[in-house]
Amino acid sequence: MTDKCTGCAESQEKARKLQEIIEGYKDTRGALIQVLHEAQELYGYLPLEVQREIAKQMDIPLAEVYGVVSFYTQFSINPKGEYKINVCMGTACYVKGANEILDKFRTRLSIDVGECTDDRKFSLDACRCIGACGLAPVVTINDEVYGKLQPDDVDDILDKYEAK
């Protein structure tokens, strides 16, 4: 008989680890953000079923959990790619053409802000300010910073990551 559940063992292992995370903080007042951080590290994002489990096990209303997740920008309810692209849309970057750069990423990857490519290689986000205004417009991919960009630079940047 073949296993009809591809990834079931991995899913069960993650559920077990989530339970351990929650148990480690269950009696700690104000531990929700730490639990969410660790859960996001485990899953890569915070899908609704994970939020439900956290709410249930920590005896916190789901609305409160979702409120924290949706308030803080470091939390994501959508999967993230191996390469997390952030286009700075702060004033200096925007004035120097960040919107055109963002549009080029959208077109090339066929995804919108907040989405991830089907192969989970790239995710695309826009942020308010990276703090590198002198390099405007700026894009980060994971921990790498690209500054003084033009829309034509996007293809070369993505080619580099696609070759990895």
Buried (B, 14 or more C-beta within 10 A) or exposed (E): EEEEEEEEEEEEEBBEBBEEBBEEBEEEEEBBBEBBBBBBEBBBBBBEEBBEBBBEBBEBEBEEBBEBBEEEEEBBBEBBBBBBBBBBBBEBBBEBBBBBBBBBBBEBBEBEBEBBBEEEBBBBBBBEBBEBBEBBBBBBBEEEEBBEBEBEBBEEBBEEBEEE
